[in-house]
Amino acid sequence: MAEDYVRRVSSSGGAFSIISNWFFEKNGIVYGAAFDENYLAVHHIRITDSNEMYMLRGSKYIQSDNGDIYKHVKKDLDDNKYVLYTGVPCQIMGLYFFLGRDYPNLYTADLICHGANSKKSYSKYLEHICDGRSISKVEFRNKERYGWKANVHIEFVDGTEYWEDPDKSKSPFYLAFLKGISIRRSCYECAYTQIERCGDFTIGDFWKIGKLNKELSDKKGTSLVLVNNKKAMDIMPDLKMSAKKWEKIYSDYYFYNHYNGCLIRPTKEHPGRAAFWGDLEKTSYDAALSNALKAPVRYDVGLYGIDFKDNGSVMAAYSLARCLEKRRMRTIILLSEEGYYEESSNLFIRDYLTFSRRRKVEELHEVNKFCNNIITTDKNTYYEKMTFVDGGKGVALYDDEWCPAILLCDLKEWESLVDHSKMVGNEEIKTSIISEKRYYNDALSLVNATSCSDGVVVNSLCGFLIALIFKTSKIIACLKHDEKIRAEKVIKRLSIKNIVFGSDFDEIDLANAAEVDYSYMDTELKKWREESIRKLLVALRSRNIKRITPYDVGIVGYWWSENYGSVATYYAVYKTIKKLGYIPVLLDNRDKKAQKSFARSFMNYYCHVISRENHMEYNALCHAFLIGSDQVWSPGSIAAYDKFFFLDFVVDKNRLAFASSFGENINICKEQKLEVKKLLNKFDAVSVREKSARDILNEEFEIRSQWIADPVFTLDRSEWELLSNNSMISVKDVLGNNKKYIFSYILDPTPEKRSIIQYISEIKHMPVINIVHAKESDRKANIQKLNLPYSLEDVNEEEWLYFLNRSEYIITDSYHGTCFSIIFNKQFLNCTTKSWGWTRYDSLINLFGIEDCFAESIDDLIENDTLLNSSIDYSLVDETIKLQRALSVSWLKQELQKC
């Protein structure tokens, strides 16, 4: 800060006067902005003496006319004069372009700029204030009455004066200026609002200095001075000698943002700006401003359901928002009180994104007033709560099949963030292993660290994706199971090679890791990014779709069951509906016995699940309802879940049954049959899995139905194989090598079935890998009953499919084990007893002609060699599967279109 007498006549701390005096002492020239004699315009002038400084001191906030001033600057430079040119960054860049070369005797000081009011808005403002009086002086930052604050002071020729309250909510000038209403349009896209400054010095107000150092805040004005290069640094000792106080302050991106945000980002355009300029021609400044402030702030897209709990969610939100804003879509982050926000996350979204105030759940409907569309990126947590969205908003779900949101921003966008973090020195980064553990709460620092490191070890998907973007030469990823699956998907799609996956984070040898091969990444990433953005834009353009509820189809059924076949069935139902273009959701009935089953983990990862204690609440969330496949209408299901599987909670919504089953019979009491009949008659369409179920519906309930194949056949073999690739264990992990094996999947172990497995193993000279019923309460007992080596525990759905798919032969007593033997084109034997749910096998046998694949005992195998030696002709079977798939999907598509 300068001496008090200098600060008294300066807008801030007098830094401009201190720097200028250095040039006057060397007989140099100073250029800066000054009012004309009538205070109606601002232009740049040339001064040679400190006595003329009064003309350049003080803020002008008006677009300054340079005229031919650059020619004078050039002449002074050519005459070997020391020259100081001050102005906003774009004016300094204009000077550099004009000169065309560097001058050692030229010094520049750029001003921290909020934007420039145009001459037109300034003239209309004066017209409003003056009321016919002639002006003798205009000051924007006079300290006489209000001290170091933003105010307007105008003196008139008749001796009167005007003081504008520094309260920005009451000041017409500052209200329009600071809200981005009255400034030039080009200022909203200023290329020079960045830490890398164009001037040798940068000068501005050091707002909030008292919070940093109370000794530097005496309320008389304190300047913020950035010394941007060696040239400026060389004269710093002389400048310090002239100052009353000059302190060096540590600075980084957060410092700049907190103490003067205009250093790093341009002013945002106010939504009422167009109205302001439209009214300015025909009405007063005050009236035009009043109308502009009433203009509702509208956003093209509101992003909802983002938990800012880690770097990944923060950077995904940033990337998605930037992607939309590049396409001229105003974007806002919608916050609710249910969301989770780390303090560091709040800093980041405040710095880079526009965000709403946090609203209570019951207040969220208010966002419809200012958002044209609302997107959620977190389907697992928030999508079911988006009932606050009005119909016609075109709610779009950010699909898992698109590229991760972090990849939507290109390398250039992420590089622009690098210099915003100075928290880690580059030399330290290059010689050390980079772990996201070190940067967990600092997204900027993580970007910076990854961008300049030669090798990284990451423990999150976010760190992994950032490392890919910056093409880090060596990457070791220590990821959780679900994140590893996503990472492998990205690697496969982008054709990247030599990524190393580790397990123990503290025992990683980065030095011996191979260099990553990015040969095809640029091409593939560009293609994937363009596909994803196109899908997103198409979804947003579909805002004419009337979607009152967030989900098209609520799926009810045994998806939570600890049974691999049931899980596969509902996965297939979910994916098939989704591929038809509808938004499905799995409805939970909160089965207390299966709260922590592998099925829930699987479904919560691959599908979307919602849960309500009161099932009636599902009506507000789903447009239509579908009861899925498996034995959902059996007497046992009715006893366990009452009428839930008959959709008794649905009110005035479409109801469908997709390949549902009664099991063997509908052996229930007369009263229950009457209730069931009443509920079944409310269904709009019914399809069943077995022909026997069709007969039950016709004879017992007088309802016509369509027979279709099990839903697992609606997905192509390649889709199941892709899912099996996500297995975390391999054949080598079990057998110690990759040799051929037989796979057995037994739900009901008996001594007879054990003998069959051993017999086939001996005949075929292959070991057997065994998996029993997935139900946790029965698993250990069943393994003991089977009493065979290579019997696996705690197997998830992907691993079950993996061992099915890679086996040479399959032995099973399971209906879905048989279905997947057919899907994967395996030779197999079903050893179930005919007393155990045989009607469903009848349908399979009639459909695929596999009657020679069933045996109840070891004697059947010994007496009939064809049971082990016959071979299924899968060319015919595959054609049947295609036909049944087409019939099932066609039925479903037709009925959903009616909903």
Steps between C-alpha positions, in 0.01 A plus 500: 500500500613858428520787747166614640487826301534298176242242600255776589476597130535144365229242450694231680843482667693736266711230327451670161647824640803318647579325170440816293737707715784260418456591131476873565830484690654358182337767281266235370144506368183361656188413301161441656126568484353844573159668476447763236433857614122441519528164676289347224765263362832335586810482284870415542742789541876553538649676805861587585480639853366391839301823515278358222430177687165629626360440149593130498428415862166352593277233348312579182299181428425631152628372168808710425571621147867442404475713185851524351672465836695188393689714246613733775611205712707365212663836439598536867643149500697563184636816667630277781257642755392286794128439447231370735175411325201416721166367392273198508657177366344519153645850451846381599478208260391745232815702564719190474345408166543855373868518598579160356813454714627526854648823636726480808392852598125417488322407821133417521253474787169328435201577719286226655193552288136418572401613152444840342177697488428626154481873428132465426402354838723755679335789311152374585604464863622861514183615330298327771707654785568849366146606419628781274787617725849545356775282644822636641645173638429123515668262744425133544707434810509819709610417857387824663158384623497119482869407518645212298178385336339503158287811464413772249560871566396766247552874536294744292578845369219650710679388818276203579635149527378144482618213722394146421470259790782241491242233582505319165134403530408870502749638248358506144847523346668221698191283490508495120879482483572226753208281393626497142209695350662817365843377383610421146403158363861411416591526868298186580745294297820680595808292418724690743327428832759247606792472739751524217478876459600699194643801688835520676301607805138436591325755721169481681319533832605260774148436622463305829867563584397528867416131509850419383698760696330755724811720504460559126140615533450849637189568289685764296573274205738213430625404153553151367809498278611195301859505378476289188854474360869568558484847341246611758681318780824686425350838589319373809774610749461860380121485522509366854708796608215733397221307674368547851457123527568222254449138606551182298198268515499132401252448219336208320178451310282500810664822612419672171145375501433602858650848486423605142307253286534714186863385483391157388157519338300749293177653620191296414228651287184581690181351351342844500774662289307473173195660659717780643650594163166464327336742744790746517402660169143572600510556876721626781804323642319438827192349331711283266700368796186430701354291214830315451519403866151353480601269215497144636836328498451197277731209437492252217610214722490433872731224623346320795599213725876563512665410829814711530668250728823436311709611203307278260158656557644853501693456177218312326265791577758749375559306178130453423419864572787622282392268219150651503620859539723464193179429311351825631287337768478684829557240770436503874575245771184434702569439868271337753535467873526124456821535299847447640750783458858507621635849573763460227224400258307814589810706417537333164139533388496858624812577299405332174127429486171678548298340777167550668433543867442180692130419508293273719344204319155655516635820338672335202202565271619863495782410260242457221470878498855549378602171330387389154644150544626302796760225478613265770839329485449278804233247421564288809422771752282776368304411191201364689471831683454706186124509521535874558570542127205636301377313195660613175840569652653208315672338795812326367694227676873505437540145367772262621558395140635845417857597571580612859415866553862590581596403142252748348752781547803481275864532602507876435216558747676307776833666424337837563450390861857390559646840581218572742662272755845583631477268797757247382831574333549340159844359586358320800224354284730370229715305743227347715206265475178697479216365711157650512519437873719810513255714304170355614337834582665713236389434144721777362806361669425153364475637146824690546681199646385263227575740216871527575584158643680225312312223675198473726352256745132576541241359736187640336335503160527880494878496536521225239300699242699818559822301454367375164408850388854622567649182347708424805779267392448241775177424683429254780136492607405360841122511464197353668309228317235724343750771405730242345212380280442856379870556444527181294205614291681827424825318420323266261306777326809720456735214402752592772770250592735439795284637780597314819241412761633458853350394829730603785542875464806523723700232319495629144810504281436781253854491364455156342160573347482507120426828322137542403419469129268784397534440122126485429361698793464843336293370209283272712448756775392766254251260345364387839478857626309614191259206526430577865451872445269433208285266712490755779391780267235279342364425847486872581322582176227252596358750745158472337463150650246522780666313786313557823667207674876435488461131403312339215486148643520379860615135505381271778636152569764278657797712388641509856488121536822320592473304180721551196218416259256747654759777491578427133128498418435848637822637360374386158155652556653831607744517207238398244260774610783751500607403147145565386551863603318501832628589847457196727549465874501201737254535788605370840263350753774511767536128553672491841649156429698616199611853582872430450490234229737498201186557290444845649861597444479385138168670425594824669810514283359401159139614533304757695315410817260703714349411834193621686353371824157601373458330162224745404773765453622313192195631313645850503830375358402262221283540192433126467579181694625158395518177696794302374583135454579203726249342738350830614142362512570172680324414828835552678534851360146589606574373851825703519401824328120497507370678187806717433586293190146553372561877513232560760649841584460642147232766449379611156821394322569242230595152624689239299621147574816394314570124487357449849459155653275313746754222545325160508152609609286764664408299807347775716169537684182618333507846663855559381408389148221756490741776607758388246241485224386853581858629481589305184199648323652845553803408286510657155703213352637169629775275366624185671816289502346151482212364297363354822465855638297595194264211579471607866408855402242381251339231717525649847466874429348524149788717379668471163879522490800475268767233546858630456845371586689584817628863496866388514461413130414863413867596532754385246774257602761774448333715769526221756860433400582867550353482849699185578821685410455700820582197714764569764619138511619270220538130425868531585413634845300183569688222321849652497506495120273572205415140410158385387236427763143391560270741680233383743226724635290312753214651700397186689805279573431129548725191505358404161596834342845476656545159337390637163758781522782261592401254227499764225830642624662156467348433159605836358835518685445855622481659845170650616454853634191507721264778600201430723187698583591864564278533807736582784310301765523181290836545329738339751266212569456433127877506443538245778226283346667514161838427659705559184825688438499837322167601656482881504351726767387865482468503121337804342286514185782587260716216634214251467459600135877487452531134605189406304630665183854359507420142589519201265196329645227590750319292763205670669166446670406865444249637254710810428817292502337314211395825327855635509644168384284554191589869466875425522463202260627244752456124507332432835313263723206598721474268802184637659221270617169519318322575825690829534330764281486296182246711309758769421731237350217374283489841333878501442501147360218575259660825395859384443475123460738415785326194643826297485667733753315382812586220742376441856754241610842351436321190367340709225848599381640149511200348322475772234834600343332756277444725802871579511596444138223678314567854379252787478484665157525862608456639151132406527476602866644845431240560231229408749649738757495785245138427416393485867695815575320682222161378626569600861637843414220562250235417761665723758548788258140482383358501852728778627393721210142472623594626847 
